[in-house]
Each structure stands twice: as C-alpha cells, then as structure tokens.
C-alpha cells in the first residue's frame, strides 16, 4: 500500500469529491443485489448499500478498518457481513451480483486473478463497479499507482467484460462493467 489510511480524511474527501447520487446511479442497486465492498475502509458504502440491497459483504484486511466498521455500522437491516481478510486469498462468497471498489482496485496485486476468481465462483452474472482516481488528480496515490480509464477498460476486456457506464468526477471516475 502506498499510504497509511486516515478515515476522517477519507470521509472528508469523499464528501467533497464523490457525489453520492452519482455513485448510487452507477451502482444501480436493486433489492435482490448482493454486493461485495472490497477494501471497504470506514464502511460508508457498505452501510449505504445495506439500505438498498439484500446483502453486503464488507471486506478489508486492516484491523483498524474492521474495528471501526464493527463499532459504527448501522446496517439497520442486519444484512452487512463484516469480513477481515485478504481479498486476494480469501474464500469468496458465491452469491454475488455486484463487486464494488472505491479507490482500492489500484492497490491490489491480484487484480486479474481476482476478477477471474469472482467470475468463476459467482452463481450470477456478476458486475463490477469501480471508483478510481484520475491520473491527473491532485489527491490520492502517486500518479504511477493510479489507473487510467483505458487501462482499466483493457483489464476488464481481457476477462470478458465491457464498459456499460462511466462518469467523470472532479478527481475520480466511476466505471461499471458487465459481461
């Protein structure tokens, strides 16, 4: 990882740069969706998604992240499963319909294998939604770590996915891929 995670700063930047209505529009959750929130950090999106879908799997490897989420998750429907594990090696849920990454895909060393593993084990045609930093973003990791939208498209195309939607924000972009 390129940094030490600061939850308060992440919440502040998310509020400032990532319009909630854009995220919800692109993720397009239904009451039957089962979503995996990869590198869920402070649990903001897991909590939000829990109100719109049938189940949320929150996954983060960090002790501090998982502790924050366990203390603060208010998934009133009781449909958030908090998992502390390495997404690259963990046993993945088979009932996924969507997989969500918010500024976490660029940090994974197992990107391509993870896409294949999720695709292979999923009972449904799984869809991927990613928020990533623009290459020229003034925030986030060094430019060398950021993923250009064309590169992201190439990664998913190699695994049989096509870009369905993309929104460009001030410092980020959101992409939605399906088969």
N, C-alpha and C positions, 0 to 999 in steps of 0.2 A: 504494500500500500504506500501511497505517496504522502500521506499526512496522518496526523492524529485527529480523530474526529471530534468536533465540537458541536454538540447537539443544539445549543442555544443559537449559535451562529448559523447552523444549517436551517433551523426554523425561520430565522430572520431572513435569510437569503431566499428561501422557498417562497415565503410570503411576498417578498419584493419582486422576484423574477419569474415565478412559475404560477400563472393564473390558474386557480383551482378549476374554474369552469372549462378551460382548455384541456386539462388532464382528464376530467370526467368525460368530456366529449370524445376524446380519442380512445380512452379505455373502454367506454361504452358498455358498462356492466349491466347484466340482467340478473334477475332474482335466482336464476339457475347456475350462474357462473361460479366456478371455483378458481380462485386466483392465488398464485404464489408470488409473494412480495420478497424479491431477492435482495439481500443486503438492506433490510428494512429500516436500519438506523433507529430513529426515535419512535417508529411505529405510526407516524402520522398517516401515511397512506393506508396501512393495514386497518387502522381504526376507521378511516373514511370509507374504505371499500366494504367493511363489515356491514355497513348500513344498506348496501346496495346489492349484495350477492349472497349466495348460500354459505360459502366458506372461504376463509382467508388463511393461508399458511404464511406466517411471518418467519423468515429465516435470516439469521445473522450469526456470524461466528464470534462476535465480540461479547465478552462478559458484561461490559458496561452497557452496551446497547440492549441486550436481553433483559438485564435488570431494570433499566429504565422502562422498557415496554411492559414488563410484568407488573410494575408498580402503577403505570399510567394508562394502560389500555382500558378503554371503556366500552369495548365492543359489546354493546348492550344486548345483542342477540346471542352472545356466548359462542360465536362462530369463528373466533380467531384462535388458531393453534400456534403458539409461540415455540419455535424450534431454534435451539442454539446448536449450530453445526456448520461444517464447511460445505457449501453448496456444490463444490467440485467432487466431493466423495460421499455425500450423504445418500441414504435411501430416499428417493424422490416419491412424492405422492403420485398415484396413478389417475386420480380423478380430476386432474387439472383441465381447465378450459382456457385459461389465460395465465401468462407469466409476465410480471412487471419488474422492471429495473428502473430505479430513479438514481441516476448518477452513480451506478455501481457496476455496470457491464464492463466499462473500460478498465476496471481493476482486476478482472478475473483472468487467471492464466489458463482456464479451462473453457473458454467461451464456446469454441466449436464443438468440443466433446459434450458440453452441457446441452447445447441445442439438440444434438443427436440423441442424447440420453432422454431428454424430456419428450422429444418426438416419438421415440421408440416405446416408452412405457405408458404414454398417455392413452386413455381409453377414447378420448375425443380428439377432434382436430384442434390442437392447441394453437393459440395465437399469442404473439409476443408484443409487448408494448414497452418502449424504452424512452427514457428521458436522458439525454446526454448533453454535455457542454459543447457549444460551438467551438471550433478550432481557435477562433479569434476572441473568444470570451475573455473578459477581464478578470473572471473569477474561476475557481476550480483548480484542477491539477495543471502541471506544466503542459504546454501545447503538445509535446511529444507523447503524452499519455492520452490526450483527447482523441476521439474517433470522428473522422469526417463522415458526413452522411453517406457519401458514395462508398466509403469503406464499409460502413455498416450494412448498406444495401448488398454489397458483394458477399459479405459474410453470410447473410441470411439466404441470398440467392443460391449459394453453394449447397445449402441444406434444403432446398426446395420451397423456400418461402418467397413471397413477393410483397413489396410495399403496398399497403392499402391506403394509408393516410400519413400525412406528415404536416406538422405545424411548426413554424419557426417562431421562437420567442426572442426576447431581448438577448439573453445569454445562453440559451439552450435550444434544442429542438426535440420534438416528440415524434416517434415513429411507431407505426402499427403494422405488423407483418402477419400474414396468414398463408395457408397452403392453397 
